[in-house]
Amino acid sequence: MFASTEELRAAILATEPALFVSRCIIEPIPYAFAGDAELWIDWKTRLAAHLEVDPYEIVLAGSGALGYSLNPHKGFSSFHSDSDIDVCVISLYHFEAAWRYLRQTRSSWLSLPAKTRRSLDFHRKNYVFSGTIATDLILPLLPFGKRWQEGLDDMSVQPPTRGREVKLRIYRDYDALRAYQAEGVKSLRTELLHIAEAEEEIPLQE
């Protein structure tokens, strides 16, 4: 999709964030699938069966989608042998079921590991408002967690994600997915503009 990080930066700076998300994340065949539409459709159809969602409700994000990480602090690192597969699951049913369950069991949060408690608290203050739930640390707590974990285990032995960790993030709907990803692109765009401005202010050395 992008031949270099310079090309990626140029696209981020030149494209409205929501449109960038459509062009580079939601619509294309993910980079990890090397342009093979049949492989991509078969892969997400298999995962969708495990998750009990429609294949259309599965989208890849991160370096597996773009070929490069959108984290500038990682130097826009390219997709490599140890890269995770970041899967977006668009499902109102699972979003509401997950958050309802977490609210109802809030009294038991104190018995959870500190890292998991922090994740839950962050969801309460941030993620849920934006219509997303990151399952990394809380999947075992969710009512559908066991079935979904079995699906992740299966996908970790399927090409082209064999040997990779597959992570899931639930989005309430496509609007939530687009808005969340666009906000990240917007922040990155602002940071790149600041960097460019700072570089212009540095006087050339004689």
PAKOLDO-881883 format. One line per 10 residues: number of its first residue (from 0); for each residue x, y, z of C-alpha. Coordinates in nm, 3 decimals, padded with zeros to 5 digits. Example, Ala and Ser with C-alpha at 12.3 -4.5 7.8 and 13.67 -1.06 7.14 Angstrom:
2
0> 01.230/-00.450/00.780; 01.367/-00.106/00.714 $
This chain:
206
0> 00.000/00.000/00.000; 00.279/00.241/00.097; 00.624/00.201/-00.052; 00.792/00.386/00.235; 00.729/00.568/00.563; 00.777/00.893/00.373; 00.486/00.800/00.147; 00.277/00.710/00.452; 00.355/01.045/00.619; 00.266/01.230/00.300 $
10> -00.070/01.050/00.279; -00.150/01.131/00.642; -00.071/01.499/00.590; -00.259/01.525/00.260; -00.575/01.330/00.346; -00.865/01.419/00.575; -00.844/01.169/00.868; -01.183/00.999/00.820; -01.112/00.958/00.448; -00.766/00.818/00.527 $
20> -00.933/00.557/00.749; -01.168/00.456/00.467; -00.898/00.444/00.200; -00.626/00.276/00.402; -00.792/00.072/00.678; -01.158/-00.013/00.617; -01.176/-00.070/00.241; -00.848/-00.227/00.118; -00.728/-00.586/00.147; -00.497/-00.574/00.453 $
30> -00.124/-00.563/00.392; -00.075/-00.890/00.581; -00.272/-01.069/00.309; -00.045/-00.948/00.028; -00.330/-00.840/-00.199; -00.493/-01.185/-00.194; -00.866/-01.108/-00.170; -00.966/-01.474/-00.157; -00.729/-01.545/00.134; -00.855/-01.237/00.322 $
40> -01.222/-01.329/00.273; -01.163/-01.692/00.372; -00.964/-01.587/00.680; -01.217/-01.340/00.814; -01.505/-01.576/00.732; -01.339/-01.841/00.949; -01.280/-01.593/01.232; -01.633/-01.456/01.200; -01.775/-01.805/01.250; -01.586/-01.833/01.581 $
50> -01.700/-01.488/01.695; -02.056/-01.533/01.571; -02.054/-01.217/01.362; -02.080/-01.148/00.989; -01.745/-01.146/00.801; -01.827/-00.791/00.687; -01.799/-00.688/01.052; -01.427/-00.774/01.066; -01.163/-00.515/00.973; -00.787/-00.512/01.033 $
60> -00.602/-00.213/01.178; -00.239/-00.142/01.268; 00.064/-00.253/01.071; -00.118/-00.566/00.952; -00.354/-00.339/00.762; -00.118/-00.066/00.642; 00.221/-00.232/00.632; 00.348/00.021/00.887; 00.260/00.104/01.246; 00.086/00.437/01.300 $
70> 00.281/00.481/01.622; 00.547/00.748/01.554; 00.723/00.652/01.878; 00.794/00.316/01.717; 00.938/00.493/01.415; 00.645/00.385/01.196; 00.791/00.035/01.218; 00.708/-00.192/00.928; 00.500/-00.509/00.955; 00.742/-00.786/01.055 $
80> 00.756/-01.146/01.171; 00.662/-01.060/01.532; 00.387/-00.810/01.454; 00.047/-00.865/01.611; -00.275/-00.881/01.411; -00.512/-00.611/01.533; -00.870/-00.705/01.452; -01.165/-00.465/01.477; -01.497/-00.641/01.539; -01.798/-00.422/01.461 $
90> -02.083/-00.561/01.670; -02.346/-00.368/01.863; -02.461/-00.692/02.027; -02.118/-00.787/02.164; -02.034/-00.429/02.262; -02.349/-00.395/02.471; -02.324/-00.748/02.612; -01.964/-00.687/02.719; -02.024/-00.353/02.883; -02.346/-00.470/03.054 $
100> -02.159/-00.765/03.200; -01.869/-00.551/03.317; -02.104/-00.302/03.483; -02.293/-00.577/03.661; -01.974/-00.736/03.794; -01.807/-00.410/03.893; -01.822/-00.503/04.264; -01.585/-00.793/04.194; -01.322/-00.582/04.013; -01.118/-00.542/04.333 $
110> -01.029/-00.910/04.325; -00.872/-00.882/03.978; -00.502/-00.823/03.903; -00.399/-00.456/03.918; -00.325/-00.441/03.544; -00.673/-00.571/03.460; -00.837/-00.329/03.705; -00.655/-00.038/03.541; -00.775/-00.157/03.201; -01.134/-00.176/03.322 $
120> -01.116/00.168/03.477; -00.970/00.312/03.158; -01.259/00.158/02.964; -01.507/00.315/03.201; -01.354/00.661/03.160; -01.248/00.654/02.795; -01.311/00.361/02.562; -01.680/00.298/02.627; -01.762/00.662/02.562; -01.603/00.627/02.219 $
130> -01.789/00.303/02.147; -01.497/00.062/02.174; -01.379/-00.216/02.404; -01.021/-00.348/02.390; -01.032/-00.714/02.491; -00.657/-00.767/02.545; -00.674/-00.799/02.925; -01.044/-00.855/02.985; -01.146/-01.120/02.731; -01.157/-01.400/02.994 $
140> -01.406/-01.192/03.195; -01.660/-01.157/02.915; -01.953/-01.398/02.874; -01.841/-01.487/02.522; -01.469/-01.475/02.610; -01.403/-01.849/02.607; -01.550/-01.898/02.260; -01.366/-01.595/02.125; -01.037/-01.714/02.273; -01.083/-02.049/02.101 $
150> -01.126/-01.855/01.778; -00.806/-01.658/01.838; -00.617/-01.979/01.910; -00.742/-02.125/01.582; -00.648/-01.817/01.379; -00.297/-01.823/01.525; -00.233/-02.146/01.331; -00.397/-02.034/01.004; -00.207/-01.864/00.720; -00.109/-01.586/00.695 $
160> -00.140/-01.525/01.071; 00.023/-01.848/01.182; 00.242/-01.787/01.487; 00.111/-01.434/01.542; -00.091/-01.299/01.832; -00.436/-01.196/01.716; -00.591/-00.918/01.926; -00.952/-00.804/01.921; -01.115/-00.467/01.977; -01.494/-00.441/01.974 $
170> -01.661/-00.139/01.815; -02.024/-00.045/01.866; -02.072/00.030/01.494; -01.883/00.147/01.186; -01.923/00.508/01.292; -01.741/00.430/01.619; -01.465/00.249/01.429; -01.416/00.531/01.183; -01.427/00.802/01.451; -01.183/00.621/01.682 $
180> -00.931/00.547/01.408; -00.969/00.895/01.257; -00.900/01.055/01.594; -00.572/00.865/01.610; -00.481/00.973/01.257; -00.574/01.332/01.341; -00.344/01.332/01.644; -00.065/01.179/01.438; -00.116/01.439/01.165; -00.087/01.720/01.421 $
190> 00.230/01.566/01.561; 00.384/01.535/01.214; 00.302/01.899/01.141; 00.469/02.007/01.465; 00.778/01.803/01.378; 00.791/01.958/01.031; 00.757/02.309/01.174; 01.030/02.243/01.429; 01.265/02.115/01.158; 01.208/02.430/00.952 $
200> 01.306/02.644/01.250; 01.640/02.469/01.292; 01.907/02.683/01.122; 02.124/02.512/00.866; 02.479/02.442/00.978; 02.753/02.620/00.785 $
